[in-house]
Amino acid sequence: MEKKVEILAYHGWGINADFWNNLASVIPDNIPLKAANRGYFGKPFYPRFDADTKFRVVFTHSYGLHWSNSAVLSKADLLVIFNGFGDFHPSDEKLKSVSEKGLESMIKGFEANSEQVLSKFYKNCFHPSEYKAEIPSELNKELLLEDLKALRSTRFPLIDLDFGSTMVAIDSAEDKILLEPRGENMLEGHYNKKFVKIFENEGHALPFINPKDCWSYLCSIIPIFERYENNR
């Protein structure tokens, strides 16, 4: 192809770089996906774009937007946000109250029994799928708790950053972590090309559970992805 495409991907809270394996498996081999690792379990890894990359793409899932590297984001030609958020708590007052109480319960519970909290989180994260995630044997509990507490006041002002030509927000209608889609509000006020998509009957772990439909949608709106797909 005339352009080299490269994807850097950042997972959400409580999981690791393996979250992106299913999506990577449906992407053409000539589009490398480099998955970052926060270090909740496994060694931390922060990838960079190759110098000769012509079309730079960043995927983020949930909290991944908040710990991704701002220098990397500033170089991106395309930012795809899966079930992301600026403020963790919803704007709706009733949902906000539920979210705040739930987060405080998680923080308190994590300090007492981290495995129990993670087990419940995984169930909600992968809902409505019946996928069962195993609790890793070695956890960086300090980092997990630090990031969990950061959700109390975390804020990511997308409007303050320049992400190049295109931004895509993909949300799930059955998200039990965020309680309501955030994509439209997150991208409001941006003048670059933008797309917002809500997947019905899907949950928070959308790109892991339904990678084929995620990639098919991206190919339908991003011409360079479609060209690579057609040249498999």
Secondary structure by P-SEA (a helix, b strand, c coil): ccbbbbbbbbbccccccccaaaaaaaccccbbbbbbbccccccbbbbbccccccbbbbbbcccccccccaaaaaaccbbbbcccccccccccaaaaaaaaaaaaaaaaaaaccaaaaaaaaaaaaaccccbbbbcccccaaaaaaaaaaacccccccccccccccbbbbbbbcccccccccccccccccccccbbbbbbcccccccccccaaaaaaaaaaccaaaaaaaaac
